[in-house]
Amino acid sequence: MTLNQVKQYHLIINTMKNLYLTLLLALFLVGCATEPQNVPKKEISFHVAGMYCEGCVTAITDKMSKLDGAEDVVVTLEDSLVVVKFPENKIPTDETLSTLIEELGYQIVLEEETL
């Protein structure tokens, strides 16, 4: 083996080591960035006045699903109930929910009110 061949061999080995280490570092960083956060979920529910058909249910479901963090949106026509799960750190304010529902032409019914 000539000196030139030895140098080329060492260059290839060093390049492969660097590539391997870079790949390991990238995988480590991606793994850290995508580690799931175990934020507790909270279910909120409220009644909505003015729902009369499945179109109303669909409109409210679509709108609620677009809220940041909203999961498992369930809207039932029979009891005019909206149930949504949110991570505890992303629960919208009552004002936000009220505004959202009013934009669709409905109203949130307070617990003391009757449907």
Phi and psi restraints in degrees (range 20) as a CNS / XPLOR table:
assign (resid 1 and name C) (resid 2 and name N)
       (resid 2 and name CA) (resid 2 and name C) 1.0 -84.5 20.0 2
assign (resid 2 and name N) (resid 2 and name CA)
       (resid 2 and name C) (resid 3 and name N) 1.0 166.1 20.0 2
assign (resid 2 and name C) (resid 3 and name N)
       (resid 3 and name CA) (resid 3 and name C) 1.0 -61.5 20.0 2
assign (resid 3 and name N) (resid 3 and name CA)
       (resid 3 and name C) (resid 4 and name N) 1.0 -37.8 20.0 2
assign (resid 3 and name C) (resid 4 and name N)
       (resid 4 and name CA) (resid 4 and name C) 1.0 -63.7 20.0 2
assign (resid 4 and name N) (resid 4 and name CA)
       (resid 4 and name C) (resid 5 and name N) 1.0 -42.3 20.0 2
assign (resid 4 and name C) (resid 5 and name N)
       (resid 5 and name CA) (resid 5 and name C) 1.0 -65.8 20.0 2
assign (resid 5 and name N) (resid 5 and name CA)
       (resid 5 and name C) (resid 6 and name N) 1.0 -38.8 20.0 2
assign (resid 5 and name C) (resid 6 and name N)
       (resid 6 and name CA) (resid 6 and name C) 1.0 -63.6 20.0 2
assign (resid 6 and name N) (resid 6 and name CA)
       (resid 6 and name C) (resid 7 and name N) 1.0 -42.8 20.0 2
assign (resid 6 and name C) (resid 7 and name N)
       (resid 7 and name CA) (resid 7 and name C) 1.0 -62.9 20.0 2
assign (resid 7 and name N) (resid 7 and name CA)
       (resid 7 and name C) (resid 8 and name N) 1.0 -42.4 20.0 2
assign (resid 7 and name C) (resid 8 and name N)
       (resid 8 and name CA) (resid 8 and name C) 1.0 -64.4 20.0 2
assign (resid 8 and name N) (resid 8 and name CA)
       (resid 8 and name C) (resid 9 and name N) 1.0 -40.8 20.0 2
assign (resid 8 and name C) (resid 9 and name N)
       (resid 9 and name CA) (resid 9 and name C) 1.0 -60.9 20.0 2
assign (resid 9 and name N) (resid 9 and name CA)
       (resid 9 and name C) (resid 10 and name N) 1.0 -46.8 20.0 2
assign (resid 9 and name C) (resid 10 and name N)
       (resid 10 and name CA) (resid 10 and name C) 1.0 -64.4 20.0 2
assign (resid 10 and name N) (resid 10 and name CA)
       (resid 10 and name C) (resid 11 and name N) 1.0 -37.3 20.0 2
assign (resid 10 and name C) (resid 11 and name N)
       (resid 11 and name CA) (resid 11 and name C) 1.0 -63.1 20.0 2
assign (resid 11 and name N) (resid 11 and name CA)
       (resid 11 and name C) (resid 12 and name N) 1.0 -43.4 20.0 2
assign (resid 11 and name C) (resid 12 and name N)
       (resid 12 and name CA) (resid 12 and name C) 1.0 -64.8 20.0 2
assign (resid 12 and name N) (resid 12 and name CA)
       (resid 12 and name C) (resid 13 and name N) 1.0 -44.4 20.0 2
assign (resid 12 and name C) (resid 13 and name N)
       (resid 13 and name CA) (resid 13 and name C) 1.0 -61.6 20.0 2
assign (resid 13 and name N) (resid 13 and name CA)
       (resid 13 and name C) (resid 14 and name N) 1.0 -45.8 20.0 2
assign (resid 13 and name C) (resid 14 and name N)
       (resid 14 and name CA) (resid 14 and name C) 1.0 -63.8 20.0 2
assign (resid 14 and name N) (resid 14 and name CA)
       (resid 14 and name C) (resid 15 and name N) 1.0 -39.6 20.0 2
assign (resid 14 and name C) (resid 15 and name N)
       (resid 15 and name CA) (resid 15 and name C) 1.0 -63.3 20.0 2
assign (resid 15 and name N) (resid 15 and name CA)
       (resid 15 and name C) (resid 16 and name N) 1.0 -43.1 20.0 2
assign (resid 15 and name C) (resid 16 and name N)
       (resid 16 and name CA) (resid 16 and name C) 1.0 -66.1 20.0 2
assign (resid 16 and name N) (resid 16 and name CA)
       (resid 16 and name C) (resid 17 and name N) 1.0 -38.3 20.0 2
assign (resid 16 and name C) (resid 17 and name N)
       (resid 17 and name CA) (resid 17 and name C) 1.0 -62.4 20.0 2
assign (resid 17 and name N) (resid 17 and name CA)
       (resid 17 and name C) (resid 18 and name N) 1.0 -45.9 20.0 2
assign (resid 17 and name C) (resid 18 and name N)
       (resid 18 and name CA) (resid 18 and name C) 1.0 -62.4 20.0 2
assign (resid 18 and name N) (resid 18 and name CA)
       (resid 18 and name C) (resid 19 and name N) 1.0 -42.2 20.0 2
assign (resid 18 and name C) (resid 19 and name N)
       (resid 19 and name CA) (resid 19 and name C) 1.0 -63.5 20.0 2
assign (resid 19 and name N) (resid 19 and name CA)
       (resid 19 and name C) (resid 20 and name N) 1.0 -43.8 20.0 2
assign (resid 19 and name C) (resid 20 and name N)
       (resid 20 and name CA) (resid 20 and name C) 1.0 -62.1 20.0 2
assign (resid 20 and name N) (resid 20 and name CA)
       (resid 20 and name C) (resid 21 and name N) 1.0 -46.3 20.0 2
assign (resid 20 and name C) (resid 21 and name N)
       (resid 21 and name CA) (resid 21 and name C) 1.0 -65.5 20.0 2
assign (resid 21 and name N) (resid 21 and name CA)
       (resid 21 and name C) (resid 22 and name N) 1.0 -38.6 20.0 2
assign (resid 21 and name C) (resid 22 and name N)
       (resid 22 and name CA) (resid 22 and name C) 1.0 -63.6 20.0 2
assign (resid 22 and name N) (resid 22 and name CA)
       (resid 22 and name C) (resid 23 and name N) 1.0 -42.3 20.0 2
assign (resid 22 and name C) (resid 23 and name N)
       (resid 23 and name CA) (resid 23 and name C) 1.0 -63.7 20.0 2
assign (resid 23 and name N) (resid 23 and name CA)
       (resid 23 and name C) (resid 24 and name N) 1.0 -43.7 20.0 2
assign (resid 23 and name C) (resid 24 and name N)
       (resid 24 and name CA) (resid 24 and name C) 1.0 -61.5 20.0 2
assign (resid 24 and name N) (resid 24 and name CA)
       (resid 24 and name C) (resid 25 and name N) 1.0 -43.0 20.0 2
assign (resid 24 and name C) (resid 25 and name N)
       (resid 25 and name CA) (resid 25 and name C) 1.0 -63.0 20.0 2
assign (resid 25 and name N) (resid 25 and name CA)
       (resid 25 and name C) (resid 26 and name N) 1.0 -43.4 20.0 2
assign (resid 25 and name C) (resid 26 and name N)
       (resid 26 and name CA) (resid 26 and name C) 1.0 -62.1 20.0 2
assign (resid 26 and name N) (resid 26 and name CA)
       (resid 26 and name C) (resid 27 and name N) 1.0 -43.9 20.0 2
assign (resid 26 and name C) (resid 27 and name N)
       (resid 27 and name CA) (resid 27 and name C) 1.0 -63.7 20.0 2
assign (resid 27 and name N) (resid 27 and name CA)
       (resid 27 and name C) (resid 28 and name N) 1.0 -39.2 20.0 2
assign (resid 27 and name C) (resid 28 and name N)
       (resid 28 and name CA) (resid 28 and name C) 1.0 -62.9 20.0 2
assign (resid 28 and name N) (resid 28 and name CA)
       (resid 28 and name C) (resid 29 and name N) 1.0 -46.0 20.0 2
assign (resid 28 and name C) (resid 29 and name N)
       (resid 29 and name CA) (resid 29 and name C) 1.0 -66.0 20.0 2
assign (resid 29 and name N) (resid 29 and name CA)
       (resid 29 and name C) (resid 30 and name N) 1.0 -40.4 20.0 2
assign (resid 29 and name C) (resid 30 and name N)
       (resid 30 and name CA) (resid 30 and name C) 1.0 -65.0 20.0 2
assign (resid 30 and name N) (resid 30 and name CA)
       (resid 30 and name C) (resid 31 and name N) 1.0 -41.4 20.0 2
assign (resid 30 and name C) (resid 31 and name N)
       (resid 31 and name CA) (resid 31 and name C) 1.0 -61.6 20.0 2
assign (resid 31 and name N) (resid 31 and name CA)
       (resid 31 and name C) (resid 32 and name N) 1.0 -39.6 20.0 2
assign (resid 31 and name C) (resid 32 and name N)
       (resid 32 and name CA) (resid 32 and name C) 1.0 -69.0 20.0 2
assign (resid 32 and name N) (resid 32 and name CA)
       (resid 32 and name C) (resid 33 and name N) 1.0 -37.8 20.0 2
assign (resid 32 and name C) (resid 33 and name N)
       (resid 33 and name CA) (resid 33 and name C) 1.0 -71.7 20.0 2
assign (resid 33 and name N) (resid 33 and name CA)
       (resid 33 and name C) (resid 34 and name N) 1.0 -28.8 20.0 2
assign (resid 33 and name C) (resid 34 and name N)
       (resid 34 and name CA) (resid 34 and name C) 1.0 -104.7 20.0 2
assign (resid 34 and name N) (resid 34 and name CA)
       (resid 34 and name C) (resid 35 and name N) 1.0 12.2 20.0 2
assign (resid 34 and name C) (resid 35 and name N)
       (resid 35 and name CA) (resid 35 and name C) 1.0 -64.8 20.0 2
assign (resid 35 and name N) (resid 35 and name CA)
       (resid 35 and name C) (resid 36 and name N) 1.0 126.4 20.0 2
assign (resid 35 and name C) (resid 36 and name N)
       (resid 36 and name CA) (resid 36 and name C) 1.0 -65.0 20.0 2
assign (resid 36 and name N) (resid 36 and name CA)
       (resid 36 and name C) (resid 37 and name N) 1.0 141.6 20.0 2
assign (resid 36 and name C) (resid 37 and name N)
       (resid 37 and name CA) (resid 37 and name C) 1.0 -97.6 20.0 2
assign (resid 37 and name N) (resid 37 and name CA)
       (resid 37 and name C) (resid 38 and name N) 1.0 128.7 20.0 2
assign (resid 37 and name C) (resid 38 and name N)
       (resid 38 and name CA) (resid 38 and name C) 1.0 -90.2 20.0 2
assign (resid 38 and name N) (resid 38 and name CA)
       (resid 38 and name C) (resid 39 and name N) 1.0 68.9 20.0 2
assign (resid 38 and name C) (resid 39 and name N)
       (resid 39 and name CA) (resid 39 and name C) 1.0 -83.8 20.0 2
assign (resid 39 and name N) (resid 39 and name CA)
       (resid 39 and name C) (resid 40 and name N) 1.0 126.1 20.0 2
assign (resid 39 and name C) (resid 40 and name N)
       (resid 40 and name CA) (resid 40 and name C) 1.0 -59.8 20.0 2
assign (resid 40 and name N) (resid 40 and name CA)
       (resid 40 and name C) (resid 41 and name N) 1.0 145.5 20.0 2
assign (resid 40 and name C) (resid 41 and name N)
       (resid 41 and name CA) (resid 41 and name C) 1.0 -98.6 20.0 2
assign (resid 41 and name N) (resid 41 and name CA)
       (resid 41 and name C) (resid 42 and name N) 1.0 149.7 20.0 2
assign (resid 41 and name C) (resid 42 and name N)
       (resid 42 and name CA) (resid 42 and name C) 1.0 -130.8 20.0 2
assign (resid 42 and name N) (resid 42 and name CA)
       (resid 42 and name C) (resid 43 and name N) 1.0 136.1 20.0 2
assign (resid 42 and name C) (resid 43 and name N)
       (resid 43 and name CA) (resid 43 and name C) 1.0 -95.6 20.0 2
assign (resid 43 and name N) (resid 43 and name CA)
       (resid 43 and name C) (resid 44 and name N) 1.0 126.7 20.0 2
assign (resid 43 and name C) (resid 44 and name N)
       (resid 44 and name CA) (resid 44 and name C) 1.0 -113.4 20.0 2
assign (resid 44 and name N) (resid 44 and name CA)
       (resid 44 and name C) (resid 45 and name N) 1.0 150.0 20.0 2
assign (resid 44 and name C) (resid 45 and name N)
       (resid 45 and name CA) (resid 45 and name C) 1.0 -145.0 20.0 2
assign (resid 45 and name N) (resid 45 and name CA)
       (resid 45 and name C) (resid 46 and name N) 1.0 150.7 20.0 2
assign (resid 45 and name C) (resid 46 and name N)
       (resid 46 and name CA) (resid 46 and name C) 1.0 -159.2 20.0 2
assign (resid 46 and name N) (resid 46 and name CA)
       (resid 46 and name C) (resid 47 and name N) 1.0 156.7 20.0 2
assign (resid 46 and name C) (resid 47 and name N)
       (resid 47 and name CA) (resid 47 and name C) 1.0 -93.7 20.0 2
assign (resid 47 and name N) (resid 47 and name CA)
       (resid 47 and name C) (resid 48 and name N) 1.0 150.7 20.0 2
assign (resid 47 and name C) (resid 48 and name N)
       (resid 48 and name CA) (resid 48 and name C) 1.0 -126.0 20.0 2
assign (resid 48 and name N) (resid 48 and name CA)
       (resid 48 and name C) (resid 49 and name N) 1.0 129.1 20.0 2
assign (resid 48 and name C) (resid 49 and name N)
       (resid 49 and name CA) (resid 49 and name C) 1.0 -90.5 20.0 2
assign (resid 49 and name N) (resid 49 and name CA)
       (resid 49 and name C) (resid 50 and name N) 1.0 139.8 20.0 2
assign (resid 49 and name C) (resid 50 and name N)
       (resid 50 and name CA) (resid 50 and name C) 1.0 104.0 20.0 2
assign (resid 50 and name N) (resid 50 and name CA)
       (resid 50 and name C) (resid 51 and name N) 1.0 2.6 20.0 2
assign (resid 50 and name C) (resid 51 and name N)
       (resid 51 and name CA) (resid 51 and name C) 1.0 -83.4 20.0 2
assign (resid 51 and name N) (resid 51 and name CA)
       (resid 51 and name C) (resid 52 and name N) 1.0 126.0 20.0 2
assign (resid 51 and name C) (resid 52 and name N)
       (resid 52 and name CA) (resid 52 and name C) 1.0 -127.3 20.0 2
assign (resid 52 and name N) (resid 52 and name CA)
       (resid 52 and name C) (resid 53 and name N) 1.0 -10.9 20.0 2
assign (resid 52 and name C) (resid 53 and name N)
       (resid 53 and name CA) (resid 53 and name C) 1.0 -152.2 20.0 2
assign (resid 53 and name N) (resid 53 and name CA)
       (resid 53 and name C) (resid 54 and name N) 1.0 174.6 20.0 2
assign (resid 53 and name C) (resid 54 and name N)
       (resid 54 and name CA) (resid 54 and name C) 1.0 -66.0 20.0 2
assign (resid 54 and name N) (resid 54 and name CA)
       (resid 54 and name C) (resid 55 and name N) 1.0 -24.6 20.0 2
assign (resid 54 and name C) (resid 55 and name N)
       (resid 55 and name CA) (resid 55 and name C) 1.0 -64.1 20.0 2
assign (resid 55 and name N) (resid 55 and name CA)
       (resid 55 and name C) (resid 56 and name N) 1.0 -37.8 20.0 2
assign (resid 55 and name C) (resid 56 and name N)
       (resid 56 and name CA) (resid 56 and name C) 1.0 -63.5 20.0 2
assign (resid 56 and name N) (resid 56 and name CA)
       (resid 56 and name C) (resid 57 and name N) 1.0 -44.8 20.0 2
assign (resid 56 and name C) (resid 57 and name N)
       (resid 57 and name CA) (resid 57 and name C) 1.0 -59.8 20.0 2
assign (resid 57 and name N) (resid 57 and name CA)
       (resid 57 and name C) (resid 58 and name N) 1.0 -45.5 20.0 2
assign (resid 57 and name C) (resid 58 and name N)
       (resid 58 and name CA) (resid 58 and name C) 1.0 -63.5 20.0 2
assign (resid 58 and name N) (resid 58 and name CA)
       (resid 58 and name C) (resid 59 and name N) 1.0 -43.7 20.0 2
assign (resid 58 and name C) (resid 59 and name N)
       (resid 59 and name CA) (resid 59 and name C) 1.0 -61.4 20.0 2
assign (resid 59 and name N) (resid 59 and name CA)
       (resid 59 and name C) (resid 60 and name N) 1.0 -45.4 20.0 2
assign (resid 59 and name C) (resid 60 and name N)
       (resid 60 and name CA) (resid 60 and name C) 1.0 -68.6 20.0 2
assign (resid 60 and name N) (resid 60 and name CA)
       (resid 60 and name C) (resid 61 and name N) 1.0 -41.6 20.0 2
assign (resid 60 and name C) (resid 61 and name N)
       (resid 61 and name CA) (resid 61 and name C) 1.0 -59.8 20.0 2
assign (resid 61 and name N) (resid 61 and name CA)
       (resid 61 and name C) (resid 62 and name N) 1.0 -46.7 20.0 2
assign (resid 61 and name C) (resid 62 and name N)
       (resid 62 and name CA) (resid 62 and name C) 1.0 -61.6 20.0 2
assign (resid 62 and name N) (resid 62 and name CA)
       (resid 62 and name C) (resid 63 and name N) 1.0 -45.5 20.0 2
assign (resid 62 and name C) (resid 63 and name N)
       (resid 63 and name CA) (resid 63 and name C) 1.0 -65.1 20.0 2
assign (resid 63 and name N) (resid 63 and name CA)
       (resid 63 and name C) (resid 64 and name N) 1.0 -44.3 20.0 2
assign (resid 63 and name C) (resid 64 and name N)
       (resid 64 and name CA) (resid 64 and name C) 1.0 -66.5 20.0 2
assign (resid 64 and name N) (resid 64 and name CA)
       (resid 64 and name C) (resid 65 and name N) 1.0 -35.5 20.0 2
assign (resid 64 and name C) (resid 65 and name N)
       (resid 65 and name CA) (resid 65 and name C) 1.0 -64.5 20.0 2
assign (resid 65 and name N) (resid 65 and name CA)
       (resid 65 and name C) (resid 66 and name N) 1.0 -23.4 20.0 2
assign (resid 65 and name C) (resid 66 and name N)
       (resid 66 and name CA) (resid 66 and name C) 1.0 -82.9 20.0 2
assign (resid 66 and name N) (resid 66 and name CA)
       (resid 66 and name C) (resid 67 and name N) 1.0 -9.0 20.0 2
assign (resid 66 and name C) (resid 67 and name N)
       (resid 67 and name CA) (resid 67 and name C) 1.0 -67.5 20.0 2
assign (resid 67 and name N) (resid 67 and name CA)
       (resid 67 and name C) (resid 68 and name N) 1.0 141.8 20.0 2
assign (resid 67 and name C) (resid 68 and name N)
       (resid 68 and name CA) (resid 68 and name C) 1.0 -58.9 20.0 2
assign (resid 68 and name N) (resid 68 and name CA)
       (resid 68 and name C) (resid 69 and name N) 1.0 119.9 20.0 2
assign (resid 68 and name C) (resid 69 and name N)
       (resid 69 and name CA) (resid 69 and name C) 1.0 89.8 20.0 2
assign (resid 69 and name N) (resid 69 and name CA)
       (resid 69 and name C) (resid 70 and name N) 1.0 -6.3 20.0 2
assign (resid 69 and name C) (resid 70 and name N)
       (resid 70 and name CA) (resid 70 and name C) 1.0 -63.9 20.0 2
assign (resid 70 and name N) (resid 70 and name CA)
       (resid 70 and name C) (resid 71 and name N) 1.0 133.2 20.0 2
assign (resid 70 and name C) (resid 71 and name N)
       (resid 71 and name CA) (resid 71 and name C) 1.0 -136.5 20.0 2
assign (resid 71 and name N) (resid 71 and name CA)
       (resid 71 and name C) (resid 72 and name N) 1.0 152.3 20.0 2
assign (resid 71 and name C) (resid 72 and name N)
       (resid 72 and name CA) (resid 72 and name C) 1.0 49.5 20.0 2
assign (resid 72 and name N) (resid 72 and name CA)
       (resid 72 and name C) (resid 73 and name N) 1.0 58.6 20.0 2
assign (resid 72 and name C) (resid 73 and name N)
       (resid 73 and name CA) (resid 73 and name C) 1.0 -78.2 20.0 2
assign (resid 73 and name N) (resid 73 and name CA)
       (resid 73 and name C) (resid 74 and name N) 1.0 123.4 20.0 2
assign (resid 73 and name C) (resid 74 and name N)
       (resid 74 and name CA) (resid 74 and name C) 1.0 -127.5 20.0 2
assign (resid 74 and name N) (resid 74 and name CA)
       (resid 74 and name C) (resid 75 and name N) 1.0 121.6 20.0 2
assign (resid 74 and name C) (resid 75 and name N)
       (resid 75 and name CA) (resid 75 and name C) 1.0 -121.0 20.0 2
assign (resid 75 and name N) (resid 75 and name CA)
       (resid 75 and name C) (resid 76 and name N) 1.0 123.5 20.0 2
assign (resid 75 and name C) (resid 76 and name N)
       (resid 76 and name CA) (resid 76 and name C) 1.0 -114.3 20.0 2
assign (resid 76 and name N) (resid 76 and name CA)
       (resid 76 and name C) (resid 77 and name N) 1.0 129.8 20.0 2
assign (resid 76 and name C) (resid 77 and name N)
       (resid 77 and name CA) (resid 77 and name C) 1.0 -71.9 20.0 2
assign (resid 77 and name N) (resid 77 and name CA)
       (resid 77 and name C) (resid 78 and name N) 1.0 -39.1 20.0 2
assign (resid 77 and name C) (resid 78 and name N)
       (resid 78 and name CA) (resid 78 and name C) 1.0 -57.0 20.0 2
assign (resid 78 and name N) (resid 78 and name CA)
       (resid 78 and name C) (resid 79 and name N) 1.0 -44.1 20.0 2
assign (resid 78 and name C) (resid 79 and name N)
       (resid 79 and name CA) (resid 79 and name C) 1.0 -111.8 20.0 2
assign (resid 79 and name N) (resid 79 and name CA)
       (resid 79 and name C) (resid 80 and name N) 1.0 10.0 20.0 2
assign (resid 79 and name C) (resid 80 and name N)
       (resid 80 and name CA) (resid 80 and name C) 1.0 52.4 20.0 2
assign (resid 80 and name N) (resid 80 and name CA)
       (resid 80 and name C) (resid 81 and name N) 1.0 42.4 20.0 2
assign (resid 80 and name C) (resid 81 and name N)
       (resid 81 and name CA) (resid 81 and name C) 1.0 -110.2 20.0 2
assign (resid 81 and name N) (resid 81 and name CA)
       (resid 81 and name C) (resid 82 and name N) 1.0 138.1 20.0 2
assign (resid 81 and name C) (resid 82 and name N)
       (resid 82 and name CA) (resid 82 and name C) 1.0 -116.6 20.0 2
assign (resid 82 and name N) (resid 82 and name CA)
       (resid 82 and name C) (resid 83 and name N) 1.0 127.6 20.0 2
assign (resid 82 and name C) (resid 83 and name N)
       (resid 83 and name CA) (resid 83 and name C) 1.0 -128.0 20.0 2
assign (resid 83 and name N) (resid 83 and name CA)
       (resid 83 and name C) (resid 84 and name N) 1.0 127.1 20.0 2
assign (resid 83 and name C) (resid 84 and name N)
       (resid 84 and name CA) (resid 84 and name C) 1.0 -138.7 20.0 2
assign (resid 84 and name N) (resid 84 and name CA)
       (resid 84 and name C) (resid 85 and name N) 1.0 141.8 20.0 2
assign (resid 84 and name C) (resid 85 and name N)
       (resid 85 and name CA) (resid 85 and name C) 1.0 -101.2 20.0 2
assign (resid 85 and name N) (resid 85 and name CA)
       (resid 85 and name C) (resid 86 and name N) 1.0 138.7 20.0 2
assign (resid 85 and name C) (resid 86 and name N)
       (resid 86 and name CA) (resid 86 and name C) 1.0 -133.3 20.0 2
assign (resid 86 and name N) (resid 86 and name CA)
       (resid 86 and name C) (resid 87 and name N) 1.0 149.1 20.0 2
assign (resid 86 and name C) (resid 87 and name N)
       (resid 87 and name CA) (resid 87 and name C) 1.0 -62.8 20.0 2
assign (resid 87 and name N) (resid 87 and name CA)
       (resid 87 and name C) (resid 88 and name N) 1.0 144.8 20.0 2
assign (resid 87 and name C) (resid 88 and name N)
       (resid 88 and name CA) (resid 88 and name C) 1.0 -57.7 20.0 2
assign (resid 88 and name N) (resid 88 and name CA)
       (resid 88 and name C) (resid 89 and name N) 1.0 -25.6 20.0 2
assign (resid 88 and name C) (resid 89 and name N)
       (resid 89 and name CA) (resid 89 and name C) 1.0 -88.1 20.0 2
assign (resid 89 and name N) (resid 89 and name CA)
       (resid 89 and name C) (resid 90 and name N) 1.0 4.1 20.0 2
assign (resid 89 and name C) (resid 90 and name N)
       (resid 90 and name CA) (resid 90 and name C) 1.0 -130.7 20.0 2
assign (resid 90 and name N) (resid 90 and name CA)
       (resid 90 and name C) (resid 91 and name N) 1.0 21.1 20.0 2
assign (resid 90 and name C) (resid 91 and name N)
       (resid 91 and name CA) (resid 91 and name C) 1.0 -71.2 20.0 2
assign (resid 91 and name N) (resid 91 and name CA)
       (resid 91 and name C) (resid 92 and name N) 1.0 124.7 20.0 2
assign (resid 91 and name C) (resid 92 and name N)
       (resid 92 and name CA) (resid 92 and name C) 1.0 -71.9 20.0 2
assign (resid 92 and name N) (resid 92 and name CA)
       (resid 92 and name C) (resid 93 and name N) 1.0 158.3 20.0 2
assign (resid 92 and name C) (resid 93 and name N)
       (resid 93 and name CA) (resid 93 and name C) 1.0 -74.0 20.0 2
assign (resid 93 and name N) (resid 93 and name CA)
       (resid 93 and name C) (resid 94 and name N) 1.0 161.6 20.0 2
assign (resid 93 and name C) (resid 94 and name N)
       (resid 94 and name CA) (resid 94 and name C) 1.0 -59.5 20.0 2
assign (resid 94 and name N) (resid 94 and name CA)
       (resid 94 and name C) (resid 95 and name N) 1.0 -38.0 20.0 2
assign (resid 94 and name C) (resid 95 and name N)
       (resid 95 and name CA) (resid 95 and name C) 1.0 -63.3 20.0 2
assign (resid 95 and name N) (resid 95 and name CA)
       (resid 95 and name C) (resid 96 and name N) 1.0 -42.6 20.0 2
assign (resid 95 and name C) (resid 96 and name N)
       (resid 96 and name CA) (resid 96 and name C) 1.0 -61.8 20.0 2
assign (resid 96 and name N) (resid 96 and name CA)
       (resid 96 and name C) (resid 97 and name N) 1.0 -46.3 20.0 2
assign (resid 96 and name C) (resid 97 and name N)
       (resid 97 and name CA) (resid 97 and name C) 1.0 -63.1 20.0 2
assign (resid 97 and name N) (resid 97 and name CA)
       (resid 97 and name C) (resid 98 and name N) 1.0 -43.6 20.0 2
assign (resid 97 and name C) (resid 98 and name N)
       (resid 98 and name CA) (resid 98 and name C) 1.0 -61.9 20.0 2
assign (resid 98 and name N) (resid 98 and name CA)
       (resid 98 and name C) (resid 99 and name N) 1.0 -45.4 20.0 2
assign (resid 98 and name C) (resid 99 and name N)
       (resid 99 and name CA) (resid 99 and name C) 1.0 -61.6 20.0 2
assign (resid 99 and name N) (resid 99 and name CA)
       (resid 99 and name C) (resid 100 and name N) 1.0 -43.6 20.0 2
assign (resid 99 and name C) (resid 100 and name N)
       (resid 100 and name CA) (resid 100 and name C) 1.0 -60.2 20.0 2
assign (resid 100 and name N) (resid 100 and name CA)
       (resid 100 and name C) (resid 101 and name N) 1.0 -46.2 20.0 2
assign (resid 100 and name C) (resid 101 and name N)
       (resid 101 and name CA) (resid 101 and name C) 1.0 -69.1 20.0 2
assign (resid 101 and name N) (resid 101 and name CA)
       (resid 101 and name C) (resid 102 and name N) 1.0 -40.1 20.0 2
assign (resid 101 and name C) (resid 102 and name N)
       (resid 102 and name CA) (resid 102 and name C) 1.0 -65.4 20.0 2
assign (resid 102 and name N) (resid 102 and name CA)
       (resid 102 and name C) (resid 103 and name N) 1.0 -32.4 20.0 2
assign (resid 102 and name C) (resid 103 and name N)
       (resid 103 and name CA) (resid 103 and name C) 1.0 -60.5 20.0 2
assign (resid 103 and name N) (resid 103 and name CA)
       (resid 103 and name C) (resid 104 and name N) 1.0 -27.0 20.0 2
assign (resid 103 and name C) (resid 104 and name N)
       (resid 104 and name CA) (resid 104 and name C) 1.0 -88.6 20.0 2
assign (resid 104 and name N) (resid 104 and name CA)
       (resid 104 and name C) (resid 105 and name N) 1.0 -5.3 20.0 2
assign (resid 104 and name C) (resid 105 and name N)
       (resid 105 and name CA) (resid 105 and name C) 1.0 94.7 20.0 2
assign (resid 105 and name N) (resid 105 and name CA)
       (resid 105 and name C) (resid 106 and name N) 1.0 15.7 20.0 2
assign (resid 105 and name C) (resid 106 and name N)
       (resid 106 and name CA) (resid 106 and name C) 1.0 -117.6 20.0 2
assign (resid 106 and name N) (resid 106 and name CA)
       (resid 106 and name C) (resid 107 and name N) 1.0 175.4 20.0 2
assign (resid 106 and name C) (resid 107 and name N)
       (resid 107 and name CA) (resid 107 and name C) 1.0 -133.4 20.0 2
assign (resid 107 and name N) (resid 107 and name CA)
       (resid 107 and name C) (resid 108 and name N) 1.0 142.1 20.0 2
assign (resid 107 and name C) (resid 108 and name N)
       (resid 108 and name CA) (resid 108 and name C) 1.0 -76.2 20.0 2
assign (resid 108 and name N) (resid 108 and name CA)
       (resid 108 and name C) (resid 109 and name N) 1.0 133.2 20.0 2
assign (resid 108 and name C) (resid 109 and name N)
       (resid 109 and name CA) (resid 109 and name C) 1.0 -96.8 20.0 2
assign (resid 109 and name N) (resid 109 and name CA)
       (resid 109 and name C) (resid 110 and name N) 1.0 124.3 20.0 2
assign (resid 109 and name C) (resid 110 and name N)
       (resid 110 and name CA) (resid 110 and name C) 1.0 -69.9 20.0 2
assign (resid 110 and name N) (resid 110 and name CA)
       (resid 110 and name C) (resid 111 and name N) 1.0 154.9 20.0 2
assign (resid 110 and name C) (resid 111 and name N)
       (resid 111 and name CA) (resid 111 and name C) 1.0 -54.8 20.0 2
assign (resid 111 and name N) (resid 111 and name CA)
       (resid 111 and name C) (resid 112 and name N) 1.0 -34.2 20.0 2
assign (resid 111 and name C) (resid 112 and name N)
       (resid 112 and name CA) (resid 112 and name C) 1.0 -73.0 20.0 2
assign (resid 112 and name N) (resid 112 and name CA)
       (resid 112 and name C) (resid 113 and name N) 1.0 -23.8 20.0 2
assign (resid 112 and name C) (resid 113 and name N)
       (resid 113 and name CA) (resid 113 and name C) 1.0 -80.3 20.0 2
assign (resid 113 and name N) (resid 113 and name CA)
       (resid 113 and name C) (resid 114 and name N) 1.0 157.8 20.0 2
assign (resid 113 and name C) (resid 114 and name N)
       (resid 114 and name CA) (resid 114 and name C) 1.0 -108.5 20.0 2
assign (resid 114 and name N) (resid 114 and name CA)
       (resid 114 and name C) (resid 115 and name N) 1.0 155.3 20.0 2
